[in-house]
Amino acid sequence: MNYLERIRSVGRDANPFFSLMGIEIGSISGGQATIRMPVQHTMTNGEGWLQGGMFTALADEAMVLAIYPLLDPDERIATITEATTFLGGAREGILVASGRVIKKGRRVIFAEGEVTADGSDRVLARSIASYMVSRS
């Protein structure tokens, strides 16, 4: 059973990071995915803001979920590069991350992710990434 099948079968419990962070899976289909995460006090820095790496991790997970429906059964991915631009902060509430595949090549997949505050169009972080495709 591959990762996407485990996600569809048992939900967030297929990914220990999802369970740890309270991430809920939204939609996954054809090169797009969304997930949601509550901001927890343990995720904040000394100033009370969500630590920046959490935005990157959340966007990365959404991009990966967007990629998986497009993979052949023998294909796997690994991150090559990822860059995040921080446009706003969060202290509380629910964050929504969306991932979208830009281009799937035979060896490399390009994707973008965005994190917003739930119920808002305000973009808090934007990520772009490339993933290596390997075959088993």
C-alpha positions in Angstrom: 0.0 0.0 0.0 1.5 3.3 -1.0 1.4 6.6 0.9 -1.7 7.9 -0.9 -3.6 4.7 -0.3 -2.7 4.8 3.4 -3.9 8.4 3.6 -7.2 7.4 2.0 -7.5 4.4 4.2 -6.6 5.7 7.7 -6.4 9.5 7.2 -3.9 11.6 9.0 -2.7 8.6 11.1 -0.8 7.5 8.0 1.6 10.4 8.6 3.0 10.8 12.2 3.7 14.5 11.5 0.0 15.1 10.8 -1.0 13.5 14.0 1.6 15.4 16.0 0.6 18.8 14.5 -3.2 18.2 14.5 -3.3 18.4 10.7 -6.5 17.5 9.0 -6.7 16.4 5.4 -9.0 18.4 3.1 -9.1 17.6 -0.5 -6.7 15.6 -2.7 -7.3 15.3 -6.4 -5.6 15.7 -9.8 -2.6 17.8 -8.9 -4.2 19.8 -6.1 -4.6 19.3 -2.3 -5.5 21.2 0.8 -4.8 20.6 4.5 -5.7 22.4 7.7 -3.7 22.9 10.9 -4.6 24.6 14.2 -1.9 27.0 15.5 -0.8 25.5 18.9 1.1 27.4 21.6 4.0 24.8 21.3 4.5 25.9 17.6 5.2 29.5 18.4 8.5 31.3 18.9 9.5 33.5 21.9 7.5 36.4 20.5 4.3 34.4 20.3 4.3 34.0 16.5 4.0 30.8 14.6 7.6 29.6 13.9 8.4 30.1 10.2 9.4 26.5 9.6 5.8 25.5 10.4 4.6 27.5 7.3 7.2 25.7 5.1 6.4 22.3 6.5 2.6 22.8 6.0 3.0 24.0 2.5 5.4 21.1 1.7 2.9 18.6 2.9 0.1 20.1 0.8 2.4 20.0 -2.3 3.3 16.4 -1.7 -0.3 15.4 -1.4 -1.0 17.2 -4.6 1.7 15.3 -6.3 0.8 11.7 -5.2 -2.3 11.2 -7.3 -0.2 11.9 -10.4 2.5 9.3 -9.6 2.7 5.9 -11.2 2.5 3.0 -8.6 6.3 2.5 -8.8 7.2 6.2 -8.5 8.4 7.9 -5.3 9.5 11.5 -4.7 12.1 13.4 -2.6 12.4 17.1 -2.2 15.2 18.7 -4.2 14.7 22.4 -3.4 12.1 24.4 -1.6 11.9 28.2 -0.9 9.3 30.0 1.2 8.4 33.6 1.2 6.8 34.8 4.4 4.1 37.5 3.9 2.4 37.5 7.3 2.3 35.9 10.7 -0.1 33.9 12.8 -0.5 33.7 16.6 -3.7 31.6 16.7 -6.5 30.1 14.6 -6.6 27.5 11.8 -4.2 27.7 8.8 -5.1 26.3 5.4 -2.4 25.1 3.1 -3.0 24.4 -0.6 -0.6 22.7 -2.9 -0.6 22.6 -6.7 1.5 20.8 -9.2 2.9 23.2 -11.8 4.7 20.6 -14.0 5.3 16.9 -13.8 8.3 15.7 -15.8 9.7 12.2 -15.9 12.5 13.1 -13.4 11.4 16.3 -11.7 8.1 17.7 -10.5 7.5 21.4 -9.8 4.9 22.5 -7.3 3.7 25.6 -5.4 2.1 25.9 -2.0 0.2 28.7 -0.2 -0.8 29.1 3.4 -3.7 31.3 4.4 -5.6 32.0 7.6 -8.9 30.0 7.6 -11.8 32.1 6.2 -9.4 34.6 4.7 -7.8 35.2 1.4 -4.8 36.7 3.1 -1.7 34.8 2.1 0.7 34.3 5.0 3.3 32.2 3.1 4.0 31.1 -0.4 6.4 28.2 -1.3 7.8 26.8 -4.5 9.5 23.4 -4.7 11.0 20.8 -6.9 10.9 17.1 -6.3 12.9 14.3 -7.7 11.0 11.3 -9.1 12.5 7.9 -8.6 11.3 4.5 -9.6 11.5 1.3 -7.6 
